[in-house]
Amino acid sequence: MVSTQLVLTLLLSLVLLLIGKDAAVSGVAGGVAATAGTLLFALKLFGQYRAGEPGAMLGGILGAEVAKLVVMMLIFAAAIRWYEPLNIVAMLVVWLVVHLTPGIMIAVTGNNKESKR
């Protein structure tokens, strides 16, 4: 999923380049926020997964989700703080599309083929 999100971030940013450099850079920030959140979630949740501990799995899901949200908020805050000509609409649209991509892929295909590789 992460590779798909990175490719989508690149493609959307290239499209935004038609609007302007600031929109494209803002789009990269949104895509990186979504992708970094997904990667952190997966690493925290499945990095030390133990099949015999369902309670720990639930706690891991909650902890991974909180960590994902914190990382995304920090990336947004950094972009807002240090990239003066930020196009907030471009950043949020790319973030939303990239963030929803894994769920859409699973819904369309009926399973998570990428995780089985």
Summary of the structure (lengths in Angstrom):
residues: 117
radius of gyration: 15.6
end to end distance: 10.8
largest distance: 51.4
contacts: 348
relative contact order: 0.20
helix: 82%
strand: 0%
